[in-house]
Amino acid sequence: MKLRLILKAKTKKNKDVSIKFNVAPKKHIGFINFINLALHQDLPITLSFEKVSKSGDKEESKIAGVFKFQGKDTLNLQQLNEEIQEEQRKRKKQHQKRS
């Protein structure tokens, strides 16, 4: 299964634009847990960016935003969470068999 973060916006001429970021399979559980935490706590989330140079220096960007998550379909969200956990269990079992 693939999991993507999709950001959407509108231009001044009211056209839709979007960008999609793949969430690596290793990060699925952490990403879903973060989303669930944000939904259940009902607290704002801060979005910011970090620039990392080739030498490893980190610098926080001057762009940031605050928003709240809203659940559209809680049953579908729970089903997605269960599917991801089941996939993780299968991967662990396969890894253990190889070892």
Protein Blocks (a to p, Z undefined) as FASTA:
>chain_A
ZZddddddddfkopacdddddddfklmmmmmmmmmmmmmnopacddddddddfkopacdd
fbdcddddddfblmlmmmmmmmmmmmmmmmmmmmmmmZZ
